[in-house]
Amino acid sequence: MESLLLKNGLIVTMNRNNEVIERGNLYIEDGKILEIGEKTQKKADIELDCNYQIIFPGFICAHTHLYSALLRGAPMKITPPSDFTQNLQRIWWTMDEALSLEDAYTSTLYAVHELALNGVTAYLDTYSGPNSIEGSLDRISKATQEVGSRGVICFEATERRSPEEGIRGLEENRRFIQQNDPQKTLIHGIYCLHASFTVSDDLIHKTNEYAEQTDSFKTIHTSEGMADLHHNLEKYGKRTVERLFDEEFLGPRTALAHAVHINQHEIDLIAQTNSNIAHNPKSNELNAVGIAQIPEMIQKGINIGVGNDGFIYDAIENMRTAYLMHKLNHLNPSQLPTPLQVTQMITINAAQAIGLKDHIGSIEVGKAADFVIFDCTALPTPIHRENVFGHLVYGSFSRRDIKRVIVNGKTIVKNGIHTSLDATQISQQSKESALKLWERLDLTPRIGKRF
Ligand SMILES: [Zn+2]
């Protein structure tokens, strides 16, 4: 692979000291950062002048469902859900049963391409498709590799229809983890359970056992809606996180998605076990499930990454909602998180929340060369090491200002366009899949197809 030198950029490292280098160079070889400094003497095959540009670590989406791209704008023929359980039953569980392996591929291609255009270089996706289990992760992996992004992928094992399907979901993860080499593909397989209200203790134990064998990361939706909490209280006499703690699912290699309906004791258990949280503020707004106690979790030292839960692909918009939501909730404009903390939530903290902290999330020697580079010539005020996080949160630059997105040392997006894929073709493929899916769901558009 050609060596690369990025020169004269404002480098936001997101390292342990949150160091910002106001005018620095980055030398990259074989996809890895080998040198960072103000005066590197190295020569490279490709040298790019990043004057008036800001180099961030590639943004990371800590929790998503790529398949949901195919439901955007679907003419639903249902009574609108009035709570989260109805939302699952009337929309998502109807949809995922109709998904095909082809849908897994086309939705991933569309969504990961869209994430990349937004500066997102890595994501954690949980796929759900009871009638497209075996082979689904291969399709998701293939599409992600075509985009050139880094993916953490898993099948969402659930016993909502039968215990046998729970095992099949788990085995799909195991098969993929055993067959895939992340060194060759940038794709990491992990284990996933849907949510504690759709899985038995037996399936939790089996997942723990498999994950321990390969030191694999695990994730589960946790008290996103009240149904999860009520199920665990009624059946086990425990709150959701208490049950996950008792069944030994928690730990530093575990991410809990949402964690909305949890109490102080559960926050303590998450902190005590160094478990991670994937906070999805825009999805929580959309589904009106409630507001996670993020400021309290930050105070307890819990690691929090921000995800989109399959909703909005713009990492900055998701991060900004995480910044604003808790201030409004507490009627306090000084409430946590700070601009620095929400930037951490889509970079280094998100890297930890998807199990890749040693590889990505910050600009440090030895880490992978994953970057998003913004043009900052049009800013209204000066930018420097003190205010760069404020500029990001307060809207000084956005997707339209992205000059370049680099994954593993390779440019995949340049001036808003993917370097090898045709956006129109990806969109066309996605629309064709969506129309077939909508037909299977009897959701043929009532007003016809305009485009
Ligand atoms: Zn989710």
Residues whose N, C-alpha, C, O or C-beta is under 5 A from the ligand:
A	BS01	ZN	D309
